[in-house]
């Protein structure tokens, strides 16, 4: 699914994605009563979920979250969305 970030998240070329997006790990229970970790990226302005994906086991989830936070601080929204294939 391709997402086109609206104008509220498009700003100058040096504005980091972290000014518009946040990431967290959600732990959810599956239908088989097992626990699953999901990476969730949300918008600051609306709280809407832009990305939800499996994050692996707990230790993998922690590393993935650290990587995503680093990317949110070092990339623009458009760069982040392109790298995560949210837009083409």
Buried (B, 14 or more C-beta within 10 A) or exposed (E): EEEEBEEEBEBEEEEBBBEBBBBEBEEEEEEEEEEBBBBBBBBEEEEEEBBEEEBBEEEEBBEBBEEBBEBBEEBBBBBBBEEBEBBE
